[in-house]
Structures are given as C-alpha cells and as structure tokens.
Amino acid sequence: MKKALAILAITPLVLTSCFNSTENTKTENLDATSEKVSSEMEKTSTKKEVVSSGDTVEVDYVGTLEDGTVFDASIEEFAKKTKNYSPDSGRKYEPLSFTVGAGQMIKGFDSWVVGMKLGEKKTLTLAPVDAYGEAYTEQEVPAKYFQDVFSETVPRENFKDTITQTVPMSALGEKGKDLSVGKIIEAGSVQAKVTKIEGDNVTVDIDNTQNPFYGKKMVVGLKATFEGNNVTVKKLTDTEVTLEVVNKANPFYGKKIKEGMEGTMPNGSKMKILKITTETITIGVPNTHELAGKTLIFDVEIKSIK
C-alpha cells in the first residue's frame, strides 16, 4: 500500500517533467520555424521580380546585326560565331552584370530592360541612335569656310606676341598647384609665365607663338601662312584685324561644292557634305565605332535582379 502511494506521489512529478519537456521542444521548434519564416520573408522582400532603374541585373545576351551576323554574346556557344572569338582570350562567358540607368550600357539596351521580369526573354531591336550612334555626326559651319578665298575679322589682341590673362587657379588643373610669381607653366606648345597671384586668381603672360605674325609688326599687306592657308592683313583698326584667307586647307579647294562630296580635313578626319544653304553647310564627320550606323538586335534573358 505504501508502495502504491509512493508511485502515485511520483507520477505527477514525471507527468510534469514530461509536459515541461514537451513544451520546451515545442518552443524550440517554434523559434526555429519563426526564424526560418523570418529568413524566407527577408529573402522574399529583397528578391525582385521586375527590373527597375537603379537595380543591378545580370543578363545573358546574344547580339546580332540585321543580316544575322553575331557581333557579341555572353554565351560561348554563340560567341564562337563572332569574328573576334578566341579561346585563348581569357574572357569568361557568363551573364553580364550592370546597374540599370547608370550609363554603363548603350542607351537603348539600358532603357529596354526596365520592366522585364526575372527569367523573361526578350528580343530588343535598337536603332543606331539608341546604340552606337549614326554613321555620321552632323556639324553646321559657316559656308564661307568652304570658299577658296574668304575674309575674317578678329580682335587685334589675338595677334599680340604676349597675351595677358587672369584665370581661376582651378582652371589650370594640376598645373595650378604650388604656383609662384615667375613660374613657367607649359601647355603643349604654349608657355605661360605667372606674373601675379591674388586670392584664388592667377595672372599669366602667354607667349603667343601660335600667332601667324609672331615677332612681326602688324601692317596692312603683311602676309603669313597659317595651318596651310595663306593669310594677308587687309585692314587694321585699334581693336580689329581684317584678314584675307586663301583657303587651301579647304578639302574642296578649287572645286564646286556639292552635297554628297567627301573629303579629308586638315586634322586627317574624313567628312562629307550633307546639306548646303546660302549661309551654312552641314557636314558629317564619320563615327569611327565599328557598329556606328547599324541597327542592333539583342536576344536578352534576365538572370538575376538585385
């Protein structure tokens, strides 16, 4: 009987112990589950499904021209079809990573991926203006610069042997550091001597060796050669000089100008006459990028969005 009483006395303790143990297990499991759910929720909240500006994305792409020529690809299978492919180049063929809207990509590619979904595939067709630009960059210049002979009136001070200028030190970049009066600053073929420092401004005397009449007294009839042209002083005032320019640097010197004509400028650049009016001539300077003027087609797949 006493033994039975003893068992009854122990039983509640055992049950209580078991109950507490079960509750502890439940609590531990609940904590673990809660942590897991929290982690999954965090992942879900940071995982994006649609591309927007400012996102960092990874994309696989294959770029082709309108005739089907592959010019670039992030997938080696397709990259092997490009003319510049080399297995020894060291390039890793993997998804391309970039930040949308940060100007890291050509304009059309950058804007077209906005709104695409994770895993989505799309074909982007980009006109030259949205890719590497038109074949020619247009520039409008006065028509007289394509005449065989023209007149030009410029400030007389441009023809001084020494030109004095006051500029902010910041305008001199690295050359504006540690300046002192008397120091010589060199910029290409031009030399400037510091004559005054006042606050953040510096005054310099520029040795104007680019003046076609350097070292000569300015008089009517004075002649010189400048950038391939024959230059003659036709008129002088206290403030201005009128020049007659025999424009031999004109790529069409001695020829009648017509739209569509092509020539070489003095700096070696190619150009083309696009439009002629009474006052102006529009020229096209070739865009030297190999894909300029071409419509580009990209097959794109969004691999990740962050």
C-alpha positions, 0 to 999 in steps of 0.5 A: 500500500505504501508502495502504491502511494509512493508511485502515485506521489511520483507520477505527477512529478514525471507527468510534469517533467514530461509536459515541461519537456514537451513544451520546451521542444515545442518552443524550440521548434517554434523559434526555429520555424519563426526564424526560418519564416523570418529568413524566407520573408527577408529573402522574399522582400529583397528578391525582385521580380521586375527590373527597375532603374537603379537595380543591378541585373545580370543578363545573358545576351546574344547580339546580332546585326540585321543580316544575322551576323553575331557581333557579341554574346555572353554565351560561348556557344554563340560567341564562337560565331563572332569574328573576334572569338578566341579561346585563348582570350581569357574572357569568361562567358557568363551573364553580364552584370550592370546597374540599370540607368547608370550609363554603363550600357548603350542607351537603348539596351539600358532603357529596354530592360526596365520592366522585364521580369526575372527569367523573361526573354526578350528580343530588343531591336535598337536603332543606331541612335539608341546604340552606337550612334549614326554613321555620321555626326552632323556639324553646321559651319559657316559656308564661307569656310568652304570658299577658296578665298574668304575674309575674317575679322578678329580682335587685334589682341589675338595677334599680340606676341604676349597675351595677358590673362587672369584665370581661376587657379582651378582652371589650370588643373594640376598645373595650378598647384604650388604656383609662384610669381615667375613660374613657367607653366607649359601647355603643349606648345604654349608657355605661360609665365605667372606674373601675379597671384591674388586670392584664388586668381592667377595672372599669366603672360602667354607667349603667343607663338601660335600667332601667324605674325609672331615677332612681326609688326602688324601692317596692312599687306603683311602676309603669313601662312597659317595651318596651310592657308595663306593669310594677308592683313587687309585692314587694321583698326585699334581693336580689329584685324581684317584678314584675307584667307586663301583657303587651301586647307579647304578639302574642296579647294578649287572645286564646286561644292556639292552635297554628297562630296567627301573629303579629308580635313586638315586634322586627317578626319574624313567628312562629307557634305550633307546639306548646303544653304546660302549661309551654312553647310552641314557636314558629317564627320564619320563615327569611327565605332565599328557598329556606328550606323547599324541597327542592333538586335539583342536576344536578352534573358534576365538572370538575376535582379538585385 
